């Protein structure tokens, strides 16, 4: 990350010493994750408000775009996010927007509301919903001092990420090969773990479990987004219903692509700084 950027403020550990260690650690873990979700929370807050409150003179989707840009400007100005993190967020915005355009044109889902800032029926703010996942990953990495242990080499990880991302496009007119990719994924990451520090004790979790937890909470957020009429699936045009469970596998795979990009960017930065340790990718 940029030199001179202040680290995430330490939480007041001494105030919690009377609690059982497990409860204290769970509270810190929750606080760190909640703080890491600031951008996503901002998006869903305004999706909720604009669902029922109309701002005269500006369409809902256009207002959402301005609000997302305002948050990013404020976050960099107040050093909540670094310039490097903003670059990652922009990359994810473009990747997400490209996927949205293809999926919407195919009829996978739709954005029924009006808006000036739309490309091929897709509001530009939608890319920030993908970018908010990247924002969460960058924030959590810094706040929890993440270290990836036994992460696959780029020659293994990069083709898997490319296959996952391309399959999101090709499955519209070719067979869906996600079930062929998943065994390769399990093999590649079977020994990979993530180290993190929620409070005082260093912890470790299998990365495949971490992928699943993040995917589940994104799926819950997607249900909230469709309930707030930010977008609709074909099955929801005659009334809201929960997003089908198959989307969990889509989010699981997309989380992997997201983290692979973040990890490889950090690996490259550590290598340039001469700080890369074989088998471990930590804070850059």
WOHU-V418630 format. One record per backbone hydrogen bond with DSSP energy under -0.5 kcal/mol. NH is the residue of the N-H (numbers start at 0). CO is the residue of the C=O. If there is no record, write none. Layout:
BEGIN
nh/co
NH/CO
NH/CO
END
This chain:
BEGIN
nh/co
4/1
12/10
14/11
15/12
16/13
18/15
23/19
24/20
25/21
26/22
27/23
28/24
29/25
30/26
31/27
32/28
33/29
34/30
35/31
36/32
36/33
37/34
40/36
41/37
42/38
43/39
44/40
45/41
46/42
47/43
48/44
49/45
50/46
51/47
51/48
52/48
53/51
55/53
57/54
60/113
62/58
63/59
64/60
65/61
66/62
67/63
68/64
69/65
70/66
71/67
72/68
73/69
74/70
75/71
76/72
77/73
78/75
79/74
80/74
85/81
86/82
87/83
88/84
89/85
90/86
91/87
92/88
93/89
94/90
95/91
96/92
97/93
98/94
99/95
100/96
101/97
102/98
103/99
104/100
105/101
106/102
106/103
107/102
109/231
111/109
117/115
118/121
121/118
122/120
123/116
125/122
126/123
127/124
128/124
128/125
129/125
130/126
131/127
132/129
133/129
134/130
135/131
136/132
137/133
138/134
139/135
140/136
141/137
142/138
143/139
145/140
146/194
147/280
148/146
148/192
149/278
155/152
156/152
157/153
159/155
160/156
161/157
162/158
163/159
164/160
165/161
166/162
167/163
167/164
168/164
168/165
169/165
170/166
171/168
172/169
173/169
176/174
179/176
180/176
181/177
182/178
183/179
184/180
185/181
186/182
187/183
188/184
189/185
189/186
191/188
192/148
193/204
194/146
195/202
196/143
197/200
198/200
202/195
204/193
206/191
208/205
209/205
210/206
211/207
212/208
213/209
214/210
215/211
216/212
217/213
218/214
219/215
220/216
221/217
222/218
223/219
224/220
225/221
226/222
227/223
228/225
229/224
231/109
233/107
235/232
236/233
238/235
246/243
247/244
248/245
249/245
250/246
251/247
252/248
253/249
254/250
255/251
256/252
257/253
258/254
259/255
260/256
261/257
262/258
263/259
264/260
265/261
266/262
267/263
268/264
269/265
270/266
271/267
272/268
273/270
274/269
275/269
276/279
277/275
279/276
280/147
END
